[in-house]
């Protein structure tokens, strides 16, 4: 009889402990503070990214550079790990269309988030190409004028412009690169 009471008491204590643990877990989740929309997350990325080699959906990582505070409480501490992904890549053409990259955050300290995008674009081809093509045309016209007068200048200008275009095509890629240790700021738009 004593053994039976002992077993019943032990069972009741075990159930009570399980219930208490479940209530504690539920309470901790209820009081867990998520990162609110509108918060700014300033991030230092760990890896270098380039429009020449990156691909859409490529993952990247980094760390938070400053605390994220909501209602006077720190919801994410500086140094917390962050993850993100590349959402857009545009490889540079040779004579037009500079390279471009767009990044978004996907998590802060293990909490999934949605964020604004941060985009970077390579330098424009226009100034560089105008210099190379125009310089080639000018040099060709000068050489043509010295060699054959007015007609030679016109032929030389055309040949020089073609050579300048060739130089622009060979050297013209304007990829964008985001070096490791770059600091980027995202705006949190929601959490998952």
Phi, psi and omega in degrees: 000316179298319180299319180295316178298320179300315181294320178295314180298317179298320179294318179295317179297317180298315179295321179296319179294319178297316179297317179298318179295318179297319178296321179294319179295315179297319180294319180295324177289324180294327181266357178295132183262122177269167181281115186286152175299144181096346178291148177258129179246111177264125193234141171254118184280148183270338187239152176277139179235142180221142177293343179285331187237340183290159175224155181302140181076003177296133180276148173220163181225168179187195178225152177287133182268342178212158180298149169254123185244138177224124180052042178078000180249140176283119180260343175207127184271151173304139182095349179296143180288143175233155174228153179208183177215156174278125182254348179206136175225133174229112180286147182287141169276175182276324183246349180207180173057083178293160179294153179214148176224143173230134182237153172222155173277146175241336177202151174232121180052038178086350179270123181292135180223161168250144181220169171293168178261153172240124183242146175226144181228144177292170179297151178293146177282338192305303184297315181297315181293319180299318180297314183292314183288314180295319178296320178296318180295317180297315180295319179295320179295319180296313180296317180297319180295319179293325183276323188220018178075210185298315179295320178295326179295318180295315179295317180297322179296317178296316180294320179294319178296319178296318178295319178297322176296320177298317178297317179297321180292322182287320185257005195278355182294132180239068180289156174257142179229131174250105184290156172303149182078004175292146179254124181235147179243127179247153172253127179285128180254351178168171175233155185273000000 
